[in-house]
Amino acid sequence: MRVVAAVFCGLMVLFALVQYNDPDALYWGVIYGAAAIWCGLAAFRPAMISGRGRTLLLGFLAIAAFGVVWYWPKTPGFWTQEVWWVTETAREGMGMMIVFIALIIAWLTLRKSPQPA
């Protein structure tokens, strides 16, 4: 699971970097950056995340779940390239879905890691 978390960390960093020309780049950069940090900690420093840190991760996971519902694309066929290539709301919705998956990966990785004493 740590390898998967590391891959998602890299993916979230790339997502954050490609926001440079987006009008709301800071907003989405923070969202992707937070997911990258959690995945990076889960992959490379799981012992750093204590009980409170794991609770905080669950809070981020809950916020991301809300974000998935909030940003769920209303465009029919949002998953097809013809739609998301031209529809910003479809891309944002799928981005939130990916963030949610990344945070689930981080949480699952930490569940399999021993908790620090």
C-alpha positions, -999 to 999 in steps of 0.1 A, spaced: 0 0 0 29 23 6 39 22 -31 3 30 -41 3 59 -17 36 71 -31 22 70 -67 -9 90 -56 14 115 -38 33 120 -71 0 122 -90 -14 148 -66 17 169 -69 14 169 -107 -23 178 -104 -13 208 -82 14 219 -106 -8 219 -137 -32 244 -120 -8 273 -128 -30 287 -156 -64 280 -139 -83 311 -126 -88 293 -93 -54 277 -92 -47 285 -55 -80 268 -44 -74 236 -64 -36 237 -57 -44 236 -19 -68 207 -24 -44 186 -44 -15 197 -22 -32 185 9 -39 151 -7 -3 149 -18 9 156 18 -13 130 33 -3 104 7 34 113 11 33 110 48 15 76 45 40 64 20 73 77 34 67 87 71 38 67 85 53 67 120 50 105 121 12 103 121 -1 97 156 -36 91 168 -46 128 164 -30 129 130 -51 99 119 -82 116 133 -73 147 113 -69 125 82 -104 112 88 -116 148 89 -99 155 56 -115 124 42 -150 136 53 -144 170 37 -133 153 5 -165 131 6 -185 163 9 -165 178 -20 -173 148 -42 -210 153 -35 -207 191 -40 -187 189 -72 -204 159 -87 -206 166 -125 -242 172 -136 -232 169 -173 -243 136 -188 -214 114 -198 -189 135 -178 -164 107 -179 -160 108 -217 -131 128 -231 -155 148 -254 -172 162 -223 -144 167 -197 -121 182 -224 -144 212 -227 -164 212 -194 -146 227 -164 -172 214 -139 -167 178 -152 -129 181 -146 -134 196 -112 -158 168 -102 -135 141 -114 -106 159 -96 -125 157 -63 -132 120 -69 -95 114 -74 -86 134 -43 -111 113 -23 -95 81 -36 -61 94 -28 -71 101 8 -87 66 11 -54 52 -1 -35 72 26 -60 61 53 -58 24 42 -20 26 42 -19 41 77 -43 14 89 -18 -12 79 11 7 95 18 3 132 8 33 153 37 51 171 39 46 208 
